[in-house]
């Protein structure tokens, strides 16, 4: 399977998240984080979380260097115009 094909499949899967039930999105959250979502969390956040986890699974997550930087609080805030 080509990279372009994989990307199109991922795009379609992410687009399909809007068709999932809230219960399905909640189950995906619980599987990803090991606990249910906070009470009152909005559907949009459940969808974005599921999309992020799909992308990480297929494309990879942040590097260990980024994790370390974020964990130490040394990340600098920048303005992007």
MOSULHU-V611886 format. One record per backbone hydrogen bond with DSSP energy under -1.0 kcal/mol. CO is the residue of the C=O (numbers start at 0). NH is the residue of the N-H. If there is no record, write none. Layout:
BEGIN
((CO/NH) (CO/NH))
END
This chain:
BEGIN
((1/5) (2/6) (3/7) (4/8) (5/9) (6/10) (7/11) (8/12) (9/13) (10/14) (11/15) (13/16) (15/18) (16/19) (20/24) (21/25) (22/26) (23/27) (24/28) (25/29) (26/30) (27/31) (28/32) (29/33) (37/40) (41/45) (42/46) (43/47) (44/48) (45/49) (46/50) (47/51) (48/52) (49/53) (50/54) (51/55) (52/56) (53/57) (54/58) (55/59) (62/66) (63/67) (64/68) (65/69) (66/70) (67/71) (68/73))
END
